[in-house]
Amino acid sequence: MLITDAGAPLRSSDPLYFMLRPESRAARQMQRVGSQLRAENKSAGRLLEETRLHVTLLFLCSFGQLTRETFTTIHQAAATVAMPVFLAGFDWAVSFGNGSNRPLVLRGYDTVAGVMLLRRELVAAMRLIGLRSVTEDYTPHVTLLRGTERIDDRPIEEIRWPVREFTLIRSYYGQSRHEVLGHWPLRG
């Protein structure tokens, strides 16, 4: 049975993905950086709410394509990921994309090794259960502003937090909200 057959009003466009959420202190710092850069550059971009700031680890599929069995299997596979708590840090403000859609994001270079390793572990776990739509190309980042003009890349004071868990969410496409479908503590 498809999850969409279970009575919840869903659209097939609602993505399902794993992500990291910054601790509230780090999220407040990110919000301040986004506000400051938006003001400095007189940007018309839309600042993401503090509660929506995240690092996408792995897109899985559209929620409406899942069966209950596959959903259960994804949960079980995620529970096999064993990794200790680590620090994630972001110390650059960078414009992504091209054309009129240039989101302003935070990136880390030497400070995201743990994020990369966690993603690698998740990819391996998902491939073991047959989910092969995973791309190798990945740049850890936190989106601060959407629909902004290009802003010159610049270093910022590092924003970091201890990553203690990862989360599976459904994003309600176009509604600016997430639904948490599971979370797993780091251990190892």
N, C-alpha and C positions, 0 to 999 in steps of 0.2 A: 504494500500500500504506500502510495506517495504521501509524504507529510502534508502536502497541500490538500489531500483528501480527508484530512482529520478535522476539518471544520474551521481552521484559522484562516482569516482573509489574507492571502498571500499573493504576491506577484512573482513570477518566475525570475524577475530581475533582481530580487533581493539577494545580495551576495552573502556567502558564508565564509568567514575567514578566522584564522588565529591571529591574535595581536597581543601586544604588551601595553599596559596602561601605566603611565608614570604615577608615582606617589603624588599626593595632593600638593606638597611643597614644590616639587619639580614642575607640576602642571601650572601652578601659579606663576612660577618664574618664566615658563614658556609663554604664558599669556601676556606677561609684562613685556617680554621681548617682542612678541608679535604686535602689541599695541604701539610700542615705541617705534618699531620699524615702519608700521603703517602710517603713523603720524609724520615721521621724518621724511617719508617718500610721498606724502600726500596721496596715498593709495586708496582706491575705491574698493579694494578687496575686502571680502567678508572674513572676519576673524572667527575662527572656530571656538566654540564654547570650551571651557576648561574640562568639562566632563567628556568631551569627544576627542581630546588629544590622545594619540596612540601611535604605536609603531606597528604597522602591518607586518606580520611574520610570513603568512602563507594564505593565499586565496585558494579555496577548495572548489567551490562550484556555486551555482545559484541554488538557494534554499529550496525552491519549488521543484528541483530535480531529484531531491533526496527521497529515498525510501526510509522507513523507520529502521530497517535492518542495517542499512548503510550508516545511518546516523549513530546507531548503537556501536557499530564497528569502529567508527571514527573516534568516539569517546574512549573505547577500550584501547585503541592504538595510541591515543594521546597520553593515556595513563602509563604507558611503557617508557615514556621519555624520562630519562634520569639525568639530571644535571644540577650542580650546586648553584646556590644563589650567586649572582655576579652583579657588578656595577655596569650600568649602561650610561654613556655620556655623549652629549651632543654639544659641539662647540663651534659650529659654523651655521650661518644663515645663508641660504642658497635659493635662487629661483630655479624651479624645475620647468620642463615643458617648453613649448614654443607657441607662437601665435598669440591669441588673446587669452589663453588659459595658461598662466604662469604662476602656479601656486608657490608661495614662499614656504620653505621647509627648513627644519633644523637637521643637520647631518653631523655625524661623527666619523672620524677616520680611524685613528688608533684607539678609539674609545668604545668601539662597538663590536669587538671580537666576540664577546659573550653572546650578543644578539645573533651574529653570524653562525656561531656554533649551535645555538638553540634552534635556529631555523634549519640547519643541516640535519639535526636530530629529528625534527618534525617531518621534514621531507622524507627521510629514510623510513620513519614509522608509517607515513601515508602511502609510500610506494609498496611497502610490505603488504598492505591490504588492497592493493590494486589501483590506487588513485595515482594516475600517471600524468595528469595535466599540469604538473609542477614545472615552472621554468627555473633555469639556473640563474638567470640575470636577476640580481637583487641588490638594492641600495637601501640600507636601513635609514629611515627618516621619520620625522614628525611633521605633518602639515600644520602650519599656523594660520595661513591666509589662503583663501581660494579666489580665483579670478582676479589676480593682481597683475600689475605691470612688472616688467623685469626690474629687479633690485640687485645691485651689485653684490656679489658674494663677499661676505665679511666674517671675520672671526667674532665670536661672542664669548663672554665668560661661560665656562663649561657648566652645563646643567646636567646633573647626574642623579641617579637614584639606584638603590639596590633592587634588582629584579628578583622577586620572590615567587612569581607565578606567571603563567600565560593563560589566555582566555580565548574561548571560542565564541564568536558573536555572529549574529545575523544583523546586517545593516539594512534598515528600511530605506530603500533607494529613494532619494529625493525628499525624505522626511526628516533628515538630520537627527536620527536616533538609532541607537543600537539596542539589541536585546542579547543579554548574556545567556548563552546556551550551555556553558560549562567552563570551569577553570581548574587548573592543576597546579599544585605547589611544586616549586623546584626542590629537588632533593638529590642527594648523591654524594 
